Amino acid sequence: MNTADYAAYLLAEHGNRLYRLARSLTGDDNAANDLCQEVWCNVLASKQQSRPDDAGEFPWLCCIIKNAWVTGYRKKKARIDVAVGDGFEGSQQRTSETLPDARLEKKEQIGAMNDCVQELPMEFREVLQLRYGCDLLSYEEISDMLGIPKGTVGSRAGRGKKLVAECMERKGYA
Amino acid sequence: MNILILDLPQSADDYAEWLENQLVSPDFGELLSELRALASGNAGTGPAATLDAILGDQKSQVLESGLRCLTPQQVRELLKNPDALEDLLFEIHISDSEYWQLQLPAMQIPESAIPPELRERADKQAVTPVLKSDVSDAPKTSRPAATSRRSWWIGAVLATAAVVLVMFSLRQPEAPNGWGWQRSDVFTAQLTAPEYLQHLADSANQWFNKTPTDRDSLRTRLAEFREGCDQLIEAPHPQLADTDRKWLVERCRAWSTKLDEHIAALDQGESFEDVQRDADETVMRLINAIEERAESLNA
């Protein structure tokens, strides 16, 4: 079977399953499409000797997708670092516009969220930092740690999230 | 603002179930990105843990029957180590575990995910849809020999036909819609009374996950919460004692009235900001009331 036939066969056999993985991994339709395109191009360029046996077909495709994902991520990250650090006025904005990447957007969003948390009054800030910072504590654990009722933890977390949402809206993250 | 990690359940005992739901979601990548951003902000807190180090000898159990066998601390470690979590995602998708395959959503590869040189061939062949149960049920096509393309085509057609039959014969349960108390799966009988009340409070807290930006979106959000109240009033709450059930229903009727007042205030032209602030307070008060009741049952 020539390479194109083989790729078409794999597409028919594993295409949907692979797309499902790509969609889940990227969390984004366009990124999933790009990633799948890259995988199928890799398959089309693959040598006959590299083909796995039947049971290994999907793991092999997953291996390709993982490599493409990690490599693409690193490449993109390097481009972002260069763009942000080149001293160009407004380069941060330009980076966001020219690299529409869900991961970059999320990173910016989380960065903005952290900034907003820092601006909160202490009582809200400490609860949110314990909850969503490096500890990921439950209400009960925060209650024990701060010596306040669990209901108070809940209301401070709720109110804190609300204030963060308002702050983020002001920063343009609707 | 849509940040998934903000939906982390209040109780660490619920982390596993929540993470499992995220793992089978098509939007899981968003959570991964958030966790990566959080982890990079927490750099210096120690070396990253691998999937094997976190799961230990429970890995096979996780692949076979999900995350519920893990301790809250293990789930927390997964959340704190996004690379390990990503590895777990791959292992789940590669595994033929019936448990996971039943939970992963059905998806159809779009044409835009296929290179043009393959697209034409794909048009000629039906790409076998991935169904929640087709991995074990549908006949597998075997890899064709170079000289037997005809049998491969027949196989593909038969597999497609089988999958279509499976599609019609399997009634997939519909995913619950909405948020908070709108979701029918909120009213579960699987929790004890205090856990259940806490669960209701957590669900109500989803009000704060989305901030309405104008009168229409606030009205919609209030109406959705109001609809959730109706669901709560109608639900059986089998784990609650009569007094607790009556208390909950009566309180919910009072909250419904309050929500109706907020909607009416909006309709009568009261300022968006004022109504939003009042609605926030109402929701905060009802969450506190339910949590206090849950704590009193625990005491």
Chai-1 contact restraints between the chains, C-beta under 6 A:
chainA,res_idxA,chainB,res_idxB,connection_type,confidence,min_distance_angstrom,max_distance_angstrom,comment,restraint_id
A,M1,B,A146,contact,1.0,0.0,6.0,A-B,restraint_1
A,A7,B,L118,contact,1.0,0.0,6.0,A-B,restraint_2
A,A8,B,R121,contact,1.0,0.0,6.0,A-B,restraint_3
A,L11,B,L118,contact,1.0,0.0,6.0,A-B,restraint_4
A,L11,B,A122,contact,1.0,0.0,6.0,A-B,restraint_5
A,A12,B,Q125,contact,1.0,0.0,6.0,A-B,restraint_6
A,A12,B,V127,contact,1.0,0.0,6.0,A-B,restraint_7
A,A12,B,T128,contact,1.0,0.0,6.0,A-B,restraint_8
A,A12,B,A156,contact,1.0,0.0,6.0,A-B,restraint_9
A,G15,B,I109,contact,1.0,0.0,6.0,A-B,restraint_10
A,G15,B,V127,contact,1.0,0.0,6.0,A-B,restraint_11
A,N16,B,M107,contact,1.0,0.0,6.0,A-B,restraint_12
A,N16,B,Q108,contact,1.0,0.0,6.0,A-B,restraint_13
A,N16,B,I109,contact,1.0,0.0,6.0,A-B,restraint_14
A,N16,B,P129,contact,1.0,0.0,6.0,A-B,restraint_15
A,N16,B,V130,contact,1.0,0.0,6.0,A-B,restraint_16
A,R17,B,V130,contact,1.0,0.0,6.0,A-B,restraint_17
A,Y19,B,M107,contact,1.0,0.0,6.0,A-B,restraint_18
A,Y19,B,I109,contact,1.0,0.0,6.0,A-B,restraint_19
A,Y19,B,A113,contact,1.0,0.0,6.0,A-B,restraint_20
A,R20,B,M107,contact,1.0,0.0,6.0,A-B,restraint_21
A,R20,B,V130,contact,1.0,0.0,6.0,A-B,restraint_22
A,L21,B,H93,contact,1.0,0.0,6.0,A-B,restraint_23
A,R23,B,P26,contact,1.0,0.0,6.0,A-B,restraint_24
A,S24,B,P26,contact,1.0,0.0,6.0,A-B,restraint_25
A,S24,B,F28,contact,1.0,0.0,6.0,A-B,restraint_26
A,L25,B,G29,contact,1.0,0.0,6.0,A-B,restraint_27
A,T26,B,G29,contact,1.0,0.0,6.0,A-B,restraint_28
A,G27,B,D27,contact,1.0,0.0,6.0,A-B,restraint_29
A,G27,B,G29,contact,1.0,0.0,6.0,A-B,restraint_30
A,G27,B,E30,contact,1.0,0.0,6.0,A-B,restraint_31
A,N33,B,S112,contact,1.0,0.0,6.0,A-B,restraint_32
A,N33,B,A113,contact,1.0,0.0,6.0,A-B,restraint_33
A,C36,B,A113,contact,1.0,0.0,6.0,A-B,restraint_34
A,Q37,B,P115,contact,1.0,0.0,6.0,A-B,restraint_35
A,W40,B,P115,contact,1.0,0.0,6.0,A-B,restraint_36
A,W40,B,L118,contact,1.0,0.0,6.0,A-B,restraint_37
A,C41,B,P115,contact,1.0,0.0,6.0,A-B,restraint_38
A,D54,B,R143,contact,1.0,0.0,6.0,A-B,restraint_39
A,P59,B,I94,contact,1.0,0.0,6.0,A-B,restraint_40
A,C62,B,F90,contact,1.0,0.0,6.0,A-B,restraint_41
A,C62,B,I94,contact,1.0,0.0,6.0,A-B,restraint_42
A,R103,B,S33,contact,1.0,0.0,6.0,A-B,restraint_43
A,K106,B,S33,contact,1.0,0.0,6.0,A-B,restraint_44
A,K106,B,E34,contact,1.0,0.0,6.0,A-B,restraint_45
A,K106,B,A37,contact,1.0,0.0,6.0,A-B,restraint_46
A,K107,B,A37,contact,1.0,0.0,6.0,A-B,restraint_47
A,I110,B,E34,contact,1.0,0.0,6.0,A-B,restraint_48
A,I110,B,A37,contact,1.0,0.0,6.0,A-B,restraint_49
A,Y132,B,I5,contact,1.0,0.0,6.0,A-B,restraint_50
A,C134,B,N42,contact,1.0,0.0,6.0,A-B,restraint_51
A,C134,B,T45,contact,1.0,0.0,6.0,A-B,restraint_52
A,L136,B,R76,contact,1.0,0.0,6.0,A-B,restraint_53
A,L136,B,L79,contact,1.0,0.0,6.0,A-B,restraint_54
A,S138,B,S11,contact,1.0,0.0,6.0,A-B,restraint_55
A,S138,B,A12,contact,1.0,0.0,6.0,A-B,restraint_56
A,Y139,B,Q10,contact,1.0,0.0,6.0,A-B,restraint_57
A,G151,B,N288,contact,1.0,0.0,6.0,A-B,restraint_58
A,G151,B,E291,contact,1.0,0.0,6.0,A-B,restraint_59
A,G151,B,E292,contact,1.0,0.0,6.0,A-B,restraint_60
A,G154,B,E291,contact,1.0,0.0,6.0,A-B,restraint_61
A,S155,B,M284,contact,1.0,0.0,6.0,A-B,restraint_62
A,S155,B,N288,contact,1.0,0.0,6.0,A-B,restraint_63
A,G158,B,N205,contact,1.0,0.0,6.0,A-B,restraint_64
A,G158,B,F208,contact,1.0,0.0,6.0,A-B,restraint_65
A,G158,B,M284,contact,1.0,0.0,6.0,A-B,restraint_66
A,K161,B,L6,contact,1.0,0.0,6.0,A-B,restraint_67
A,K161,B,F208,contact,1.0,0.0,6.0,A-B,restraint_68
A,K162,B,F208,contact,1.0,0.0,6.0,A-B,restraint_69
A,A165,B,M1,contact,1.0,0.0,6.0,A-B,restraint_70
A,A165,B,T211,contact,1.0,0.0,6.0,A-B,restraint_71
A,M168,B,M1,contact,1.0,0.0,6.0,A-B,restraint_72
A,Y173,B,M1,contact,1.0,0.0,6.0,A-B,restraint_73
